[in-house]
Amino acid sequence: MVNTVDLRLCWHHTTVMFSTDRPIYRQIRDVIVERILTLGDGAMLPSVRALAAEAGVNPLTVAKAYQDLQTTGLVRARKGVGLFAAEGAMNSLLTQEREHFLTDEWPRVMARINRLGLDAADLLEQA
C-alpha cells in the first residue's frame, strides 16, 4: 500500500494525490509530462507560481521539477513569455514512457495476469 498525503493537484481534469514514496517534485514533473503528452510540442505550460499555488506546494518544489525537464531538453523557457514544451519533447517522452512501461510496469502486469490464470484472449475479449 502506498502512503499518501492529503494534497491534490487538479490540472485539466487530472487529480493527483501526492504519495510519500517519491519526492513531490518528481510527482509534479509527472503531471507536467502528462500535459506535454496530451497537448504536444510547443504547448504553453503554467508558470512556476501558478502551478505551485494550484498544488499548494513551495514554488521551489515546482521550479525543481521544471529545472529537471529543462536540463533534459523537454521544456524551454522564453524570457518574458513563459515555459513551453520543447520541439521533439512529445516523441522523446513517448519513447521514455514506452520503455518504462515495458521494462518496469509490464513485467508486474504479466505476473498478475499469470497469478490470476488469465490469458491474452480472455483479456482482449473483455476489453
C-alpha positions as CSV (number, residue, x, y, z in Angstrom):
1,M,0.0,0.0,0.0
2,V,1.3,3.5,-0.9
3,N,1.3,6.1,1.8
4,T,-0.3,9.4,0.6
5,V,-0.6,12.9,1.9
6,D,-3.8,14.8,1.6
7,L,-2.6,17.1,-1.2
8,R,-4.2,17.0,-4.5
9,L,-3.4,18.7,-7.8
10,C,-6.2,19.2,-10.2
11,W,-4.9,20.1,-13.6
12,H,-7.1,19.9,-16.7
13,H,-9.4,17.2,-15.2
14,T,-6.5,15.3,-13.7
15,T,-6.4,14.8,-10.0
16,V,-3.2,13.7,-8.4
17,M,-2.8,12.7,-4.8
18,F,0.8,13.0,-3.9
19,S,2.3,9.9,-2.3
20,T,5.0,9.8,0.2
21,D,7.1,7.1,-1.6
22,R,8.5,9.6,-4.2
23,P,9.6,13.2,-3.9
24,I,6.8,15.7,-4.6
25,Y,8.9,17.4,-7.3
26,R,9.1,14.1,-9.2
27,Q,5.3,13.7,-9.0
28,I,4.8,17.3,-10.2
29,R,7.2,16.5,-13.0
30,D,5.0,13.6,-14.0
31,V,1.9,15.9,-14.1
32,I,3.8,18.3,-16.4
33,V,5.0,15.4,-18.6
34,E,1.3,14.2,-18.9
35,R,0.3,17.6,-20.1
36,I,3.1,17.6,-22.7
37,L,2.0,14.2,-23.9
38,T,-1.6,15.5,-24.1
39,L,-1.0,18.8,-25.8
40,G,2.2,18.2,-27.7
41,D,5.3,20.1,-28.6
42,G,5.1,23.9,-28.2
43,A,2.4,23.7,-25.5
44,M,2.4,26.5,-23.1
45,L,2.9,25.3,-19.5
46,P,1.8,27.0,-16.3
47,S,4.2,29.3,-14.6
48,V,6.1,28.1,-11.5
49,R,4.0,30.4,-9.3
50,A,0.7,29.3,-10.8
51,L,1.4,25.6,-10.5
52,A,2.8,26.0,-7.0
53,A,-0.3,27.8,-5.9
54,E,-2.6,25.2,-7.5
55,A,-0.7,22.3,-6.0
56,G,-0.3,24.0,-2.6
57,V,3.5,23.5,-2.6
58,N,6.5,25.7,-2.3
59,P,7.5,27.4,-5.7
60,L,11.0,26.0,-5.2
61,T,9.5,22.4,-5.5
62,V,7.8,23.3,-8.8
63,A,11.0,25.1,-10.0
64,K,13.0,21.9,-9.3
65,A,10.5,19.9,-11.5
66,Y,10.8,22.4,-14.3
67,Q,14.6,22.5,-14.0
68,D,14.8,18.8,-14.3
69,L,12.7,19.0,-17.5
70,Q,14.8,21.9,-18.9
71,T,18.0,20.1,-18.2
72,T,16.8,17.1,-20.3
73,G,15.7,19.5,-23.1
74,L,12.0,18.8,-22.7
75,V,10.9,22.3,-21.6
76,R,12.1,25.6,-22.9
77,A,11.8,29.0,-21.1
78,R,11.1,32.0,-23.3
79,K,12.2,35.1,-21.3
80,G,9.2,37.3,-20.6
81,V,6.8,34.8,-22.3
82,G,6.7,31.6,-20.3
83,L,7.5,27.9,-20.3
84,F,6.8,25.7,-23.3
85,A,7.2,22.1,-24.3
86,A,10.3,21.9,-26.5
87,E,10.2,20.7,-30.1
88,G,10.5,16.9,-30.1
89,A,9.6,16.6,-26.4
90,M,6.5,14.6,-27.1
91,N,8.3,11.9,-29.2
92,S,11.1,11.8,-26.6
93,L,8.7,11.4,-23.8
94,L,6.7,8.7,-25.6
95,T,9.9,6.8,-26.2
96,Q,10.8,7.1,-22.5
97,E,7.3,6.2,-21.3
98,R,7.1,3.2,-23.6
99,E,10.5,2.0,-22.3
100,H,9.5,2.5,-18.7
101,F,6.2,0.6,-19.3
102,L,7.8,-2.3,-21.0
103,T,10.7,-2.7,-18.5
104,D,9.1,-1.7,-15.2
105,E,5.3,-2.0,-15.4
106,W,4.6,-4.7,-17.9
107,P,6.5,-7.4,-16.0
108,R,4.3,-6.7,-12.9
109,V,1.2,-6.7,-15.0
110,M,2.2,-10.0,-16.7
111,A,3.0,-11.6,-13.3
112,R,-0.5,-10.6,-12.1
113,I,-2.2,-11.9,-15.2
114,N,-0.4,-15.2,-14.7
115,R,-1.3,-15.4,-11.0
116,L,-4.9,-14.9,-11.9
117,G,-4.8,-17.6,-14.6
118,L,-5.8,-15.2,-17.4
119,D,-4.6,-15.3,-20.9
120,A,-4.4,-12.7,-23.7
121,A,-7.5,-13.9,-25.4
122,D,-9.6,-13.5,-22.2
123,L,-8.3,-10.0,-21.7
124,L,-8.9,-8.9,-25.3
125,E,-12.4,-10.4,-25.2
126,Q,-13.2,-8.3,-22.1
127,A,-11.8,-5.1,-23.5
